[in-house]
């Protein structure tokens, strides 16, 4: 697979790691003040955007906008599944995996020509 197809995917992967921590990382620290969680999440999200925007800019040269969104959703689910199990100690159950699989099938349909 050529670099122009791989690099946007790698950047999307990195951006999703940051965004997952921004959205859900504070759940491990529920005793922290809400405003602190919000500010920390905003700070983390800055780095997510530093990867997401270039990923979409570069990716739009080889993928359509719907394809980029489909990639984003699948990557988000995979990153979240790992994060939920390893960071939050909340592994996914069969119904979560089944629901995520259906979303992955929907994303695959976007790539059909």
Secondary structure, DSSP 8 states (H G I E B T S, - for coil): --HHHHHHHHHHHHHHHHHHHHHHGGGGGTTS-HHHHHHHHHHHHHHHHHHHHHHHHHHTTTS-HHHHHHHHHHHHHHHHHHHHHHTSS----HHHHHHHHHHHHHHHHHT--
